[in-house]
Amino acid sequence: MILDKFSEFIYEQSSLFFTKWRVSCFLVIVLLLTDIGFELLSKEFWFGSVAAAVDTFSDVLLLPLYVVVLIFALCFLVSPFLNRAFSLLVLGREYKRAESFILDIQDKVSKVSSDSLVQYRDRAVEGEAYIQRLKGLNESVICFSIFGVFMAIHNEVIFIYYSIVFVVPFLIFFSVQSIFSKYLNAIFFYKKLSENISTRRKNNT
């Protein structure tokens, strides 16, 4: 019984840490560093022999261990940390502007029928999925921006790339605003509605 609960806990924690966005970033960067990504785009790879394909993927083993560790740290630690730090910075500013809107939500839920609870629950579930997608996308953008800077420094400085990197903070800023808006309109609204309906039912009994 204890082992079952412990295994469930490990699974839940690993699911939060090893998201599909982070794993995808890790795999893509590894493929780019080993030139496997470019090999996959070539016609010869798909029409070649199985032995040649295995030989191509074996190039992953040639990556130095410290490079793999750095890529892992970038994808699973650095990018999520920077995304969280920047998001909290933006949310702190946006929360002050949204205080009146939050109060309006608390007033609106008192006028919503309890029959609509399922509908708003579905909206909250969709809102959570939307937020997770944007959160993962933000982490990926930060991850590849940092990776691109290192690649540009060690190889060739591309003006267009640096222009794109300059735009990244603005993209994430508007993305965090969208996340906060979706949270208030879907998830926060549903939570307050659930609390309000629960209170109403207690008062009626």
C-alpha positions as CSV (number, residue, x, y, z in Angstrom):
1,M,0.0,0.0,0.0
2,I,2.8,2.4,1.0
3,L,4.7,1.4,-2.2
4,D,1.7,2.1,-4.3
5,K,1.2,5.6,-2.9
6,F,4.9,6.3,-3.2
7,S,5.0,5.2,-6.8
8,E,1.9,7.4,-7.5
9,F,3.7,10.3,-5.9
10,I,6.9,9.7,-8.0
11,Y,4.8,9.5,-11.1
12,E,2.9,12.7,-10.4
13,Q,6.1,14.6,-9.6
14,S,7.9,13.2,-12.7
15,S,4.9,14.2,-14.9
16,L,5.2,17.8,-13.6
17,F,9.0,17.8,-14.3
18,F,9.3,15.8,-17.5
19,T,6.7,17.6,-19.6
20,K,6.4,17.0,-23.3
21,W,7.6,20.5,-24.1
22,R,10.8,20.0,-22.1
23,V,11.5,16.6,-23.4
24,S,10.9,17.8,-27.0
25,C,13.3,20.7,-26.5
26,F,16.0,18.3,-25.1
27,L,15.6,15.9,-28.0
28,V,15.6,18.6,-30.7
29,I,18.8,20.3,-29.3
30,V,20.5,16.9,-29.1
31,L,19.5,16.2,-32.7
32,L,20.8,19.6,-33.8
33,L,24.1,19.3,-32.1
34,T,24.8,15.9,-33.6
35,D,23.5,16.9,-37.1
36,I,21.0,14.1,-36.9
37,G,18.2,16.6,-37.4
38,F,19.6,17.6,-40.7
39,E,20.1,13.9,-41.7
40,L,16.4,13.3,-41.0
41,L,15.5,16.0,-43.6
42,S,17.6,14.3,-46.3
43,K,16.0,11.8,-48.7
44,E,18.9,9.5,-48.4
45,F,18.1,8.8,-44.7
46,W,14.6,7.6,-45.4
47,F,15.5,5.5,-48.5
48,G,18.8,4.2,-47.0
49,S,19.4,1.0,-45.1
50,V,18.5,0.3,-41.5
51,A,22.2,-0.1,-40.6
52,A,22.8,3.4,-41.9
53,A,20.0,4.8,-39.9
54,V,21.3,3.1,-36.7
55,D,24.7,4.4,-37.5
56,T,23.3,8.0,-37.8
57,F,21.5,7.8,-34.4
58,S,24.6,6.4,-32.8
59,D,26.2,9.8,-33.2
60,V,24.2,10.8,-30.0
61,L,26.7,8.7,-28.0
62,L,29.5,10.9,-29.3
63,L,28.2,13.9,-27.4
64,P,30.4,14.6,-24.3
65,L,28.7,14.0,-21.0
66,Y,29.0,17.6,-19.8
67,V,27.2,18.8,-23.0
68,V,24.3,16.4,-22.3
69,V,24.2,17.6,-18.7
70,L,24.2,21.3,-19.8
71,I,21.4,20.6,-22.3
72,F,19.4,18.8,-19.6
73,A,19.9,21.8,-17.2
74,L,18.9,24.3,-19.9
75,C,15.7,22.4,-20.8
76,F,14.5,21.2,-17.4
77,L,15.9,23.8,-14.9
78,V,17.1,27.1,-16.4
79,S,14.3,27.7,-18.9
80,P,11.4,26.8,-16.5
81,F,13.1,29.0,-13.8
82,L,13.4,32.0,-16.1
83,N,9.9,31.5,-17.4
84,R,8.5,31.4,-13.8
85,A,10.6,34.4,-12.7
86,F,9.5,36.5,-15.7
87,S,5.9,35.4,-15.3
88,L,5.8,36.3,-11.6
89,L,7.2,39.7,-12.5
90,V,4.5,40.4,-15.1
91,L,1.8,38.9,-12.9
92,G,2.7,41.2,-10.0
93,R,2.2,44.2,-12.3
94,E,-1.0,42.8,-13.9
95,Y,-2.6,41.8,-10.6
96,K,-2.7,45.4,-9.4
97,R,-4.5,46.3,-12.7
98,A,-6.9,43.4,-12.4
99,E,-8.1,43.9,-8.8
100,S,-11.3,45.6,-9.8
101,F,-12.0,42.9,-12.4
102,I,-11.5,40.2,-9.7
103,L,-14.0,42.0,-7.5
104,D,-16.4,42.0,-10.4
105,I,-16.0,38.3,-10.8
106,Q,-16.9,37.7,-7.2
107,D,-20.1,39.7,-7.8
108,K,-21.0,38.0,-11.0
109,V,-20.8,34.4,-9.6
110,S,-23.7,35.2,-7.2
111,K,-26.0,35.8,-10.2
112,V,-25.1,32.6,-12.0
113,S,-27.4,29.6,-11.7
114,S,-26.1,26.4,-10.1
115,D,-27.2,24.5,-13.2
116,S,-24.4,26.2,-15.1
117,L,-21.7,24.8,-12.9
118,V,-20.9,21.9,-15.3
119,Q,-20.6,24.3,-18.2
120,Y,-18.1,26.5,-16.3
121,R,-16.2,23.5,-15.1
122,D,-15.6,22.4,-18.7
123,R,-14.5,26.0,-19.4
124,A,-12.0,25.7,-16.5
125,V,-10.6,22.4,-17.8
126,E,-10.1,23.9,-21.3
127,G,-8.6,27.0,-19.7
128,E,-6.1,24.9,-17.8
129,A,-5.1,23.1,-21.0
130,Y,-4.7,26.4,-22.7
131,I,-2.5,27.7,-19.9
132,Q,-0.3,24.6,-19.9
133,R,0.2,25.0,-23.7
134,L,1.3,28.6,-23.4
135,K,3.5,27.9,-20.4
136,G,5.2,25.1,-22.3
137,L,5.6,27.3,-25.4
138,N,7.1,30.1,-23.3
139,E,9.7,27.6,-21.8
140,S,10.5,26.4,-25.3
141,V,11.0,29.9,-26.7
142,I,13.3,30.8,-23.8
143,C,15.2,27.5,-24.2
144,F,15.9,27.8,-27.9
145,S,16.7,31.5,-27.5
146,I,19.5,30.7,-25.0
147,F,20.6,27.8,-27.1
148,G,20.7,30.0,-30.2
149,V,22.8,32.6,-28.5
150,F,25.4,30.0,-27.5
151,M,25.4,28.7,-31.1
152,A,25.8,32.1,-32.5
153,I,28.6,33.0,-30.2
154,H,30.6,29.8,-31.1
155,N,29.9,29.9,-34.7
156,E,28.5,32.7,-36.8
157,V,26.7,35.8,-35.6
158,I,23.4,36.2,-37.4
159,F,21.7,39.6,-37.2
160,I,18.3,38.2,-38.0
161,Y,18.5,35.8,-35.1
162,Y,19.5,38.5,-32.6
163,S,16.5,40.5,-33.9
164,I,14.2,37.6,-33.1
165,V,15.7,37.2,-29.6
166,F,15.1,40.8,-28.9
167,V,11.4,40.3,-29.6
168,V,11.2,37.2,-27.3
169,P,10.6,39.1,-24.0
170,F,7.7,41.0,-25.6
171,L,6.2,37.8,-26.9
172,I,6.4,36.2,-23.5
173,F,5.0,39.4,-21.8
174,F,1.9,39.2,-24.0
175,S,1.7,35.5,-23.5
176,V,1.7,35.8,-19.7
177,Q,-1.0,38.4,-20.0
178,S,-3.1,36.0,-22.0
179,I,-2.5,33.3,-19.4
180,F,-3.6,35.5,-16.6
181,S,-6.7,36.6,-18.5
182,K,-7.6,33.0,-19.2
183,Y,-7.0,32.0,-15.6
184,L,-9.3,34.8,-14.3
185,N,-12.1,34.2,-16.8
186,A,-12.1,30.4,-16.6
187,I,-10.4,28.8,-13.6
188,F,-10.7,31.6,-11.0
189,F,-14.3,32.2,-12.1
190,Y,-15.1,28.5,-11.7
191,K,-13.5,28.3,-8.3
192,K,-15.4,31.3,-7.0
193,L,-18.6,29.9,-8.6
194,S,-18.1,26.6,-6.9
195,E,-17.6,28.3,-3.5
196,N,-20.6,30.5,-4.0
197,I,-22.9,27.6,-5.0
198,S,-21.7,25.5,-2.1
199,T,-22.4,28.4,0.3
200,R,-25.9,28.8,-1.2
201,R,-26.7,25.2,-0.8
202,K,-25.6,25.2,2.9
203,N,-27.8,28.2,3.5
204,N,-30.8,26.5,1.9
205,T,-30.5,23.4,4.1
